[in-house]
Amino acid sequence: MQTAATRPTAKQMIDAKRATKKSTQQERALRRAGTVKNVDRNRLSTQSKAQKENIAEMLSGAKVSEDEALTCSIMMWLSLQDMRYACNQELINFAEHIIRQVQRLSLYCNTDDPANEKSVLFACREASQAVEKWTKDFDNLSPNQRQLVLRPLSNLFAAYEEFLKDAPARLIAEVSTYSLAVRVSKKAMTFLELDGGLISAVDKVINGADSRAEARRLKMPYAEFTDRILHAANLLYDVGIQADKELSAMYGKPLNPLRPQRISDVRQPMMKMLAANKGGALVQAVKDSEDIIRHCDNGTGFSCFNWTKHFKRAANLIGLMKQEDLLLKA
């Protein structure tokens, strides 16, 4: 018989109930985990074996030709020389392309040497930070100072040049394709995340609307409006240039794209193709790039693409689109 002194308080009863519930949940979770592990063990083993075989094939076979290696080497050092005197998106894209390739190569070539993998990833991070600093401070630096800032990138170029001398051709093709797919995905998502009013203005300018009238509609100084429109158009260009062949086939003749530098460039055929059907070609470009990245990741078992961040951006974007639809219906 419980007395007033021994009877548990209401708080103690609630705490005990919560502890029991938590323990039960943990036990169920462990059982579920064990079941999944048993079911998937054979599949995971088969997948792991296939991935190892795929990596082994990547690391063997024909080597990169001397001409191809020399061409890439020349392109790297010419771009580095140009970066002393000019700052433009083509130079930035090329530097980032090489950095992403080396980053992915580190996963292939250092599977048994984690320390060296970290060293390569650190070098890639330093090179990336150098490009960011060079871009930000370009106008305040002399050519020699720019070269000094870009030294981590120069070191990375030198390492990649050396690697190409005995690199498997299939491996280089894979990391290059992967890098370009990552670029398309990031550029397209960045464009789609732009302010809705600006995206609408881009679409209207592409299709011939008066740019000054659009600037007045957005209550934006024309110089600022032009800069933002050209920034958005350059994001579209970086996506479209990778699908030039497919877009040209849809268009019926070569698009002959050029990087937008003035408002008139925004109205070129490639921009119209990307903006048509509510940006259907742009959305398809994102899906295609996701498929390429996923195929490479599944075929090797490792990834250097931030899927968590990508899907979070996509979810936020879908949320914004639904809000805009509700506002339009209201």
C-alpha positions as CSV (number, residue, x, y, z in Angstrom):
1,M,0.0,0.0,0.0
2,Q,1.4,3.4,-1.0
3,T,1.4,6.2,1.5
4,A,1.5,9.9,0.7
5,A,5.2,9.7,1.4
6,T,5.9,6.8,-1.0
7,R,3.3,7.6,-3.7
8,P,5.1,9.0,-6.9
9,T,4.3,12.6,-7.8
10,A,2.6,13.5,-11.0
11,K,5.9,14.8,-12.4
12,Q,7.7,11.5,-11.6
13,M,4.9,9.5,-13.2
14,I,5.2,11.6,-16.4
15,D,9.0,11.4,-16.5
16,A,8.8,7.6,-16.0
17,K,6.2,7.3,-18.8
18,R,8.4,9.4,-21.1
19,A,11.5,7.3,-20.3
20,T,9.6,4.1,-21.1
21,K,8.3,5.5,-24.4
22,K,11.8,6.7,-25.4
23,S,13.3,3.3,-24.6
24,T,10.6,1.6,-26.6
25,Q,11.3,3.9,-29.6
26,Q,15.0,3.2,-29.4
27,E,14.5,-0.6,-29.4
28,R,12.2,-0.4,-32.4
29,A,14.7,1.8,-34.2
30,L,17.4,-0.7,-33.5
31,R,15.3,-3.6,-34.7
32,R,14.4,-1.7,-37.9
33,A,18.0,-0.9,-38.5
34,G,19.0,-4.6,-38.1
35,T,16.3,-5.6,-40.5
36,V,17.3,-3.2,-43.1
37,K,20.9,-4.1,-42.7
38,N,20.1,-7.8,-43.2
39,V,17.9,-7.1,-46.3
40,D,20.5,-4.8,-47.9
41,R,23.6,-6.7,-47.1
42,N,23.9,-8.6,-50.4
43,R,22.8,-5.6,-52.5
44,L,25.4,-3.4,-50.8
45,S,28.1,-6.0,-51.2
46,T,27.3,-6.3,-55.0
47,Q,27.2,-2.6,-55.3
48,S,30.6,-2.2,-53.5
49,K,32.2,-4.8,-55.7
50,A,30.9,-3.1,-58.9
51,Q,32.2,0.3,-57.7
52,K,35.6,-1.1,-57.0
53,E,35.7,-2.7,-60.4
54,N,34.6,0.6,-62.0
55,I,37.3,2.6,-60.2
56,A,39.9,0.0,-61.2
57,E,38.9,0.4,-64.8
58,M,39.0,4.2,-64.5
59,L,42.6,4.0,-63.2
60,S,43.7,1.7,-66.1
61,G,43.4,1.7,-69.8
62,A,44.8,4.2,-72.4
63,K,46.6,7.3,-71.1
64,V,45.9,10.9,-72.0
65,S,47.7,11.7,-75.3
66,E,50.7,13.9,-75.2
67,D,48.9,16.5,-77.4
68,E,45.9,16.6,-75.1
69,A,48.1,17.0,-72.0
70,L,50.2,19.7,-73.7
71,T,47.1,21.5,-74.8
72,C,45.6,21.6,-71.3
73,S,49.0,22.7,-69.9
74,I,49.2,25.6,-72.3
75,M,45.6,26.6,-71.5
76,M,46.4,26.7,-67.8
77,W,49.5,28.8,-68.0
78,L,48.0,31.2,-70.6
79,S,44.9,31.7,-68.4
80,L,47.1,32.3,-65.4
81,Q,49.1,34.9,-67.4
82,D,45.8,36.5,-68.5
83,M,44.7,36.7,-64.8
84,R,47.5,39.2,-64.1
85,Y,45.8,41.7,-66.4
86,A,42.1,40.8,-66.7
87,C,39.2,39.5,-64.6
88,N,36.3,37.9,-66.4
89,Q,33.9,35.0,-66.0
90,E,35.7,32.8,-68.6
91,L,38.9,32.9,-66.5
92,I,37.0,32.3,-63.3
93,N,35.1,29.4,-64.8
94,F,38.3,27.8,-66.2
95,A,40.1,28.0,-62.8
96,E,37.1,26.6,-60.9
97,H,36.9,23.8,-63.5
98,I,40.5,22.7,-62.9
99,I,40.0,22.9,-59.1
100,R,36.9,20.7,-59.2
101,Q,38.7,18.1,-61.4
102,V,41.7,17.9,-59.0
103,Q,39.2,17.7,-56.0
104,R,37.5,14.7,-57.6
105,L,40.8,13.1,-58.6
106,S,41.9,13.1,-55.0
107,L,39.0,10.7,-54.2
108,Y,40.1,8.3,-56.9
109,C,43.8,8.3,-56.4
110,N,44.1,8.4,-52.6
111,T,41.6,5.7,-51.4
112,D,44.4,4.1,-49.4
113,D,46.1,7.3,-48.3
114,P,43.6,9.6,-46.3
115,A,46.4,12.0,-45.3
116,N,47.3,12.7,-48.9
117,E,43.7,13.1,-49.8
118,K,43.3,15.7,-47.1
119,S,46.5,17.4,-48.4
120,V,45.0,17.6,-51.9
121,L,41.7,18.9,-50.7
122,F,43.5,21.5,-48.6
123,A,45.3,22.7,-51.8
124,C,42.0,22.8,-53.7
125,R,40.5,24.9,-50.9
126,E,43.5,27.3,-50.9
127,A,43.3,27.7,-54.7
128,S,39.5,28.4,-54.5
129,Q,40.1,31.0,-51.8
130,A,42.8,32.6,-53.9
131,V,40.5,32.9,-56.9
132,E,37.8,34.5,-54.7
133,K,40.3,37.0,-53.3
134,W,41.7,37.8,-56.7
135,T,38.2,38.4,-58.0
136,K,37.2,40.6,-55.0
137,D,40.5,42.7,-54.9
138,F,41.4,42.7,-58.6
139,D,41.0,46.5,-59.1
140,N,43.2,47.3,-56.0
141,L,46.1,45.0,-57.0
142,S,49.0,45.4,-59.4
143,P,49.7,42.6,-61.9
144,N,52.6,41.3,-59.7
145,Q,50.3,41.4,-56.6
146,R,47.6,39.4,-58.5
147,Q,50.2,36.8,-59.4
148,L,51.2,36.5,-55.8
149,V,47.6,36.1,-54.7
150,L,47.1,33.4,-57.3
151,R,50.2,31.4,-56.2
152,P,48.0,28.6,-54.7
153,L,46.2,28.3,-58.0
154,S,49.6,28.2,-59.8
155,N,50.8,25.4,-57.6
156,L,47.6,23.4,-58.3
157,F,48.0,23.9,-62.0
158,A,51.6,22.6,-61.8
159,A,50.4,19.5,-59.9
160,Y,47.7,18.8,-62.4
161,E,50.1,19.3,-65.3
162,E,52.4,16.7,-63.8
163,F,49.5,14.3,-63.2
164,L,48.4,14.6,-66.8
165,K,51.7,13.2,-68.1
166,D,50.6,9.6,-67.0
167,A,46.8,10.0,-66.4
168,P,44.2,7.5,-67.6
169,A,42.1,9.1,-70.4
170,R,38.8,7.7,-69.1
171,L,39.5,9.1,-65.6
172,I,40.2,12.6,-66.9
173,A,37.1,12.5,-69.1
174,E,35.0,11.5,-66.1
175,V,36.3,14.2,-63.7
176,S,35.9,16.8,-66.5
177,T,32.3,15.8,-67.2
178,Y,31.6,15.8,-63.5
179,S,33.0,19.3,-63.0
180,L,30.9,20.7,-65.9
181,A,27.8,19.1,-64.5
182,V,28.4,20.7,-61.1
183,R,28.9,24.1,-62.8
184,V,25.6,23.8,-64.7
185,S,23.7,22.7,-61.6
186,K,25.1,25.6,-59.4
187,K,24.7,28.3,-62.1
188,A,21.1,27.2,-62.9
189,M,20.1,27.1,-59.2
190,T,21.7,30.5,-58.6
191,F,19.7,32.0,-61.5
192,L,16.4,30.4,-60.3
193,E,17.0,31.8,-56.8
194,L,17.1,35.4,-58.2
195,D,14.4,37.8,-57.2
196,G,11.1,36.9,-59.0
197,G,10.8,40.5,-60.4
198,L,14.2,40.3,-61.9
199,I,13.7,36.9,-63.5
200,S,10.5,38.3,-65.0
201,A,12.4,41.3,-66.3
202,V,15.1,39.1,-67.8
203,D,12.4,37.1,-69.6
204,K,10.8,40.3,-71.0
205,V,14.1,41.8,-72.1
206,I,15.1,38.5,-73.8
207,N,11.8,38.7,-75.8
208,G,12.3,42.3,-76.9
209,A,10.8,44.4,-74.1
210,D,12.3,47.9,-73.6
211,S,15.0,47.6,-70.9
212,R,14.5,51.2,-69.6
213,A,10.8,50.6,-69.2
214,E,11.5,47.5,-67.2
215,A,14.0,49.4,-65.0
216,R,11.3,52.0,-64.3
217,R,8.8,49.2,-63.5
218,L,11.2,47.8,-60.9
219,K,12.0,51.4,-59.7
220,M,15.7,50.6,-60.2
221,P,18.4,52.9,-61.6
222,Y,19.2,51.9,-65.1
223,A,22.9,51.3,-64.5
224,E,22.0,48.9,-61.6
225,F,19.3,47.3,-63.7
226,T,21.7,46.6,-66.5
227,D,24.3,45.1,-64.2
228,R,21.8,42.8,-62.7
229,I,20.3,41.7,-66.0
230,L,23.7,41.0,-67.4
231,H,24.7,39.0,-64.3
232,A,21.5,36.9,-64.7
233,A,22.1,36.5,-68.4
234,N,25.7,35.3,-67.8
235,L,24.3,32.6,-65.4
236,L,22.0,31.5,-68.3
237,Y,25.0,31.5,-70.7
238,D,27.1,29.3,-68.5
239,V,24.2,26.8,-68.4
240,G,23.3,27.0,-72.1
241,I,26.9,26.8,-73.4
242,Q,27.1,23.2,-72.1
243,A,23.9,22.3,-73.9
244,D,24.7,24.2,-77.1
245,K,24.4,21.1,-79.3
246,E,21.0,20.1,-77.9
247,L,19.6,23.6,-78.0
248,S,20.9,24.2,-81.6
249,A,19.1,21.0,-82.6
250,M,15.9,22.3,-81.1
251,Y,16.4,25.7,-82.7
252,G,17.0,24.1,-86.1
253,K,20.4,25.8,-86.8
254,P,23.6,26.8,-84.9
255,L,22.9,29.2,-82.1
256,N,26.4,30.8,-82.2
257,P,26.2,31.9,-78.6
258,L,28.3,34.8,-77.2
259,R,28.8,35.8,-73.5
260,P,26.4,38.7,-72.8
261,Q,28.2,42.0,-72.3
262,R,25.4,44.4,-73.2
263,I,21.6,44.4,-73.2
264,S,21.4,43.6,-76.9
265,D,23.4,40.3,-76.2
266,V,20.6,39.2,-73.9
267,R,18.3,38.9,-76.8
268,Q,20.4,36.3,-78.7
269,P,18.7,33.0,-79.7
270,M,20.3,30.8,-77.0
271,M,18.7,33.0,-74.3
272,K,15.3,32.7,-76.0
273,M,15.6,29.0,-76.1
274,L,16.5,28.8,-72.4
275,A,13.6,31.1,-71.4
276,A,11.0,29.5,-73.6
277,N,8.2,27.4,-72.0
278,K,8.7,29.0,-68.6
279,G,12.3,28.0,-68.6
280,G,11.7,24.4,-69.4
281,A,15.2,24.0,-71.0
282,L,16.8,25.5,-67.9
283,V,15.0,23.1,-65.6
284,Q,15.9,20.2,-67.8
285,A,19.6,21.3,-67.7
286,V,19.4,21.0,-63.9
287,K,17.9,17.5,-64.1
288,D,20.4,16.4,-66.7
289,S,23.3,17.7,-64.5
290,E,21.9,15.9,-61.5
291,D,21.7,12.7,-63.5
292,I,25.3,13.0,-64.5
293,I,26.5,13.7,-61.0
294,R,24.4,10.9,-59.5
295,H,25.6,8.4,-62.1
296,C,29.3,9.2,-61.3
297,D,28.7,9.1,-57.5
298,N,26.8,5.8,-57.7
299,G,29.5,4.3,-59.9
300,T,32.3,5.1,-57.5
301,G,30.7,5.3,-54.0
302,F,32.1,8.8,-53.3
303,S,31.0,12.3,-54.0
304,C,32.3,15.8,-53.8
305,F,28.9,17.4,-54.6
306,N,27.0,18.8,-51.7
307,W,23.6,17.1,-52.3
308,T,22.2,18.2,-48.9
309,K,22.8,21.9,-49.8
310,H,21.5,21.3,-53.4
311,F,18.2,19.7,-52.2
312,K,17.8,22.4,-49.6
313,R,18.1,25.1,-52.2
314,A,15.6,23.2,-54.4
315,A,13.1,22.9,-51.5
316,N,13.4,26.6,-50.7
317,L,12.9,27.4,-54.4
318,I,9.8,25.3,-54.6
319,G,8.5,27.0,-51.5
320,L,9.0,30.4,-53.0
321,M,7.3,29.4,-56.2
322,K,4.2,28.2,-54.3
323,Q,4.1,31.4,-52.3
324,E,4.2,33.4,-55.6
325,D,1.4,31.3,-57.0
326,L,-0.8,31.9,-54.0
327,L,-0.1,35.6,-54.2
328,L,-1.1,35.6,-57.9
329,K,-4.4,33.7,-57.1
330,A,-5.2,36.0,-54.2
